[in-house]
Amino acid sequence: MRLHLDITNNCNLRCKTCIREYRHGVNLDPTLIASIIPQAKKIGLIDVSFTGGEPALHPYFEKIIDTVVNQNMKFSFISNGFFLDKYKFLIEKYKNYLTAANFSLDGSTKNIHDKIRQEGSFNRVLKSIRYFQSNNINTFITMTLNKLNMHQIKEMLDLALSLKVRGLKFTTAIETAFNSKIVLNTRQRLKCFLYINELFPLYSDRINIYITHALYTKGGINFCSRMNELSTMTINPKGNMTFCCDTVGDGYIIGSLYKESFISLFDKYINEVYKLKRERLNIIIQEKKIKGFNTCEFCNLYYREKYLKNVGKPTR
């Protein structure tokens, strides 16, 4: 099990696929992190995954890593790869605790990647990938599929092979108020899913290929592994436990760690998971057609509607 910490919503990029909706200015309190790590460890979470925003932009990033390592927990991170110098201390000081380095790469060419993210970011992320791979760290690439890059699946696999990374993860953009023009529809997601599966036997002996829940989760009552296995607890920069790290904006809040203990909120999270599973089962039994039923859209729509019903329209 993993503790997923969105330690900051600050980011140097304005990616077209961003699910945080460009909400900046909040960093997770290092003191709060220090208080919840022992609780997370007590219930069986064995490592920590750092994301954001861009994790390295947290002003106390190194101190936070110290906190985790001092509890003898391992960690990984997800980054846009822009600030390699801010990550080198991980190799110099904590290489034995670093389980994986994950980098977002949204195109096999500079033109495509930079169009989605920012001019100059393609060359920087390649440099970061090569650095961690050359230091024998399990290095992964995540490609967020959308209408601008969905034609580059095979090319991305070839690039990943040339970079000698451990694996390539395919996910997709989740719809927000900012990215609806490039989000894949259900038919396009299924087309990508089937094409990746078609390519799988041609590449799987040379690289690990992953299809994340955001792109496609099989039909029936199946959910992503995070829900089925309760494998990841997520804390956002405001100190709230959220339902999932792939929910839009600030996420759908289980409760505040400033008001309740980590273990208490974990108990509430378990209850929310089973409520949602029952809802999905009812939809299947009643043979309803729900938008995004086989993707993250299902959970996002469910919790957005729940939020609107309870408190009215959210402010931005």
C-alpha positions in Angstrom: 0.0 0.0 0.0 1.1 3.5 -0.8 0.6 7.0 0.6 0.2 9.4 -2.2 1.1 13.0 -1.3 0.2 15.9 -3.5 2.7 18.1 -1.7 2.1 21.3 -3.8 -0.2 22.6 -6.4 2.5 25.0 -7.7 3.8 24.2 -11.1 6.0 25.9 -13.7 3.9 24.6 -16.6 0.3 25.1 -17.8 -0.2 21.7 -19.5 -3.3 21.5 -21.7 -4.3 18.2 -19.9 -3.9 19.5 -16.3 -6.6 18.1 -13.9 -5.6 20.6 -11.2 -7.1 23.4 -13.2 -4.1 25.7 -12.6 -4.7 26.1 -8.9 -1.5 27.5 -7.5 -0.1 28.8 -4.2 -0.6 26.0 -1.7 2.1 23.7 -0.2 1.4 20.8 2.1 2.6 21.6 5.7 5.8 19.6 6.5 4.7 19.4 10.1 1.4 17.7 9.1 3.4 15.2 6.9 5.6 14.4 9.9 2.5 13.6 12.0 0.7 11.4 9.4 3.7 9.3 8.2 3.8 7.1 11.4 0.0 6.6 11.3 0.2 5.6 7.6 3.0 3.2 8.4 0.9 1.7 11.3 -1.9 0.6 9.0 0.4 -1.0 6.5 1.4 1.7 3.9 4.9 0.9 3.0 6.0 3.7 0.7 5.2 7.3 -0.3 4.6 8.7 -3.8 5.2 12.4 -4.3 3.4 14.5 -6.9 1.8 17.9 -7.4 1.9 20.2 -9.1 5.6 19.8 -9.5 6.9 18.3 -6.3 10.4 19.9 -6.4 8.7 23.3 -6.2 7.7 22.7 -2.6 10.1 24.9 -0.5 10.8 22.1 1.9 11.0 19.2 -0.5 14.3 17.9 0.9 13.1 18.2 4.4 10.0 16.1 3.5 12.1 13.4 2.0 14.2 13.4 5.2 10.9 12.8 7.2 9.9 9.8 5.1 13.4 8.2 5.1 13.7 8.7 8.9 10.6 6.5 9.2 12.4 3.9 7.1 9.8 4.2 4.3 10.7 4.2 0.7 9.4 6.7 -1.9 8.9 7.5 -5.5 8.0 10.7 -7.4 6.1 11.9 -10.4 7.6 15.0 -12.2 7.5 17.0 -15.4 11.3 16.6 -15.5 11.9 20.4 -15.8 14.1 20.8 -12.7 16.7 18.0 -12.8 19.1 19.9 -10.4 16.4 19.9 -7.7 16.2 16.1 -7.8 19.9 15.1 -7.9 20.1 15.0 -4.1 17.9 12.0 -4.2 20.6 10.0 -5.9 23.4 11.5 -3.8 21.7 10.9 -0.4 18.7 8.5 -0.8 19.3 6.2 -3.7 18.6 3.1 -1.6 15.2 4.5 -0.7 14.1 5.7 -4.1 11.9 3.0 -5.7 10.9 4.8 -8.9 11.2 8.0 -10.9 8.2 8.8 -13.0 8.2 11.4 -15.7 5.4 12.9 -17.8 6.2 12.8 -21.6 3.3 13.5 -23.9 4.9 13.1 -27.3 7.7 11.3 -29.1 8.7 14.6 -30.8 9.5 18.0 -29.4 6.7 19.6 -31.5 3.9 17.4 -29.9 5.2 17.3 -26.4 5.9 21.1 -26.2 2.6 21.9 -27.7 0.8 20.1 -24.9 3.1 21.3 -22.1 5.6 24.1 -22.8 8.2 25.2 -25.2 11.6 23.7 -24.2 10.1 21.1 -21.8 10.7 18.1 -24.2 14.5 18.4 -24.1 14.5 18.9 -20.3 12.4 15.8 -19.5 14.6 13.6 -21.8 17.6 14.8 -19.9 16.0 13.9 -16.5 14.9 10.5 -17.8 18.4 9.7 -19.0 19.9 10.8 -15.7 17.8 8.6 -13.5 18.0 5.7 -15.9 21.8 5.9 -16.0 21.8 5.8 -12.2 20.0 2.5 -12.2 16.7 3.8 -10.8 13.5 2.2 -12.0 12.5 4.9 -14.5 9.0 5.2 -16.0 7.3 7.4 -18.6 3.6 8.4 -18.4 1.9 9.5 -21.6 -1.4 11.3 -21.2 -3.3 10.5 -24.4 -5.5 13.2 -25.9 -6.6 14.4 -29.4 -3.2 16.0 -30.0 -1.0 12.9 -29.4 -3.3 9.8 -29.8 -1.6 9.0 -33.1 1.8 8.7 -31.4 1.3 5.5 -29.4 3.7 3.3 -31.4 6.3 6.1 -31.7 6.2 6.6 -27.9 6.9 2.9 -27.4 9.9 3.2 -29.7 11.2 6.2 -27.9 10.7 4.5 -24.5 12.8 1.6 -25.8 15.5 3.9 -27.0 15.6 5.5 -23.6 15.9 2.1 -21.9 13.3 3.0 -19.3 11.6 0.3 -17.2 8.1 1.0 -18.4 5.6 3.2 -20.3 2.3 4.0 -18.8 -0.7 5.1 -21.0 -3.3 7.2 -19.3 -5.7 9.9 -20.7 -6.8 13.4 -19.9 -9.8 13.6 -17.6 -12.2 16.3 -18.5 -12.1 19.7 -16.7 -13.5 23.1 -17.5 -10.1 23.9 -19.2 -9.4 20.9 -21.5 -12.7 19.7 -23.0 -11.6 20.4 -26.6 -8.7 17.8 -26.5 -10.2 15.1 -24.2 -10.8 11.8 -25.9 -14.4 10.6 -26.1 -15.3 7.1 -25.1 -14.9 5.7 -28.6 -11.4 7.2 -29.0 -10.4 5.9 -25.6 -11.5 2.4 -26.6 -9.6 2.7 -29.9 -6.4 3.6 -28.1 -6.9 0.8 -25.6 -7.4 -1.8 -28.3 -4.4 -0.5 -30.3 -2.1 -0.6 -27.2 -3.2 -4.2 -26.7 -2.5 -5.0 -30.3 1.0 -3.7 -29.9 1.6 -5.3 -26.6 3.0 -8.7 -27.9 5.4 -6.8 -30.1 7.0 -4.9 -27.2 6.2 -6.6 -23.9 9.4 -8.7 -23.9 11.4 -5.5 -24.0 9.5 -3.0 -21.9 6.7 -3.0 -19.3 3.5 -1.5 -20.7 0.7 -0.2 -18.5 -2.8 1.0 -19.2 -4.1 3.0 -16.3 -7.6 3.2 -15.1 -8.1 6.7 -16.6 -7.9 5.3 -20.1 -10.0 2.2 -19.6 -11.3 0.1 -16.7 -12.9 -3.2 -17.8 -16.7 -3.4 -17.7 -18.9 -4.9 -15.0 -18.3 -4.0 -11.4 -14.6 -3.6 -11.8 -12.8 -0.5 -10.7 -9.2 0.6 -10.7 -6.7 -1.2 -8.5 -6.6 1.7 -6.1 -10.2 1.2 -5.2 -10.3 -2.6 -5.5 -7.2 -3.1 -3.3 -7.5 0.2 -1.3 -3.8 0.5 -2.3 -3.3 4.3 -2.3 -4.3 7.0 0.2 -4.2 10.5 -1.2 -3.5 13.7 0.6 -3.8 17.1 -1.2 -1.8 20.3 -0.6 -4.5 21.6 1.7 -4.1 18.7 4.1 -7.3 16.9 3.0 -7.7 13.2 2.3 -9.2 12.9 -1.1 -11.0 10.1 -2.8 -8.3 9.7 -5.4 -5.4 11.6 -6.8 -7.0 11.5 -10.3 -10.1 13.6 -9.3 -10.4 17.0 -10.8 -9.3 20.3 -9.1 -8.8 19.9 -5.4 -10.2 16.4 -5.4 -13.3 15.1 -3.7 -12.7 15.4 0.0 -13.1 12.7 2.6 -12.0 15.0 5.4 -9.3 17.3 6.8 -6.2 16.0 8.6 -6.2 19.2 10.6 -9.5 18.0 12.2 -9.3 14.2 12.2 -6.7 11.5 12.4 -5.3 9.7 9.4 -6.7 6.4 10.6 -10.2 7.9 11.2 -10.2 9.3 7.6 -9.0 6.0 6.3 -12.0 4.4 7.8 -14.3 6.9 6.1 -12.5 6.3 2.8 -13.3 2.6 3.0 -17.0 3.4 3.5 -16.9 5.8 0.5 -15.4 3.1 -1.7 -18.1 0.6 -0.9 -20.8 3.2 -1.4 -19.5 3.9 -4.9 -19.2 0.2 -5.7 -22.8 -0.3 -4.7 -23.8 2.6 -6.9 -22.0 1.1 -9.8 -23.7 -2.3 -9.2 -27.1 -0.7 -9.1 -26.4 1.0 -12.5 -25.5 -2.4 -14.0 -28.6 -4.0 -12.6 -30.9 -1.2 -13.9 -29.1 -1.3 -17.2 -28.5 2.5 -17.2 -26.1 4.1 -19.6 -23.7 6.4 -17.7 -21.1 8.6 -19.3 -17.6 7.4 -18.7 -18.7 4.2 -17.0 -15.4 2.4 -17.8 -13.0 5.2 -17.0 -12.2 7.8 -14.3 -15.0 9.9 -15.6 -17.5 7.7 -13.7 -15.9 8.6 -10.3 -15.4 12.2 -11.2 -19.0 12.7 -12.4 -20.3 10.8 -9.4 -18.5 13.0 -6.9 -19.0 16.2 -8.8 -22.8 15.6 -8.8 -22.7 14.7 -5.1 -20.8 17.9 -4.3 -23.3 20.0 -6.3 -26.2 18.4 -4.6 -24.8 19.0 -1.1 -23.3 22.5 -1.3 -24.2 24.0 -4.7 -21.9 25.1 -7.5 -18.2 25.1 -6.6 -16.3 28.3 -6.9 -13.0 28.5 -8.9 
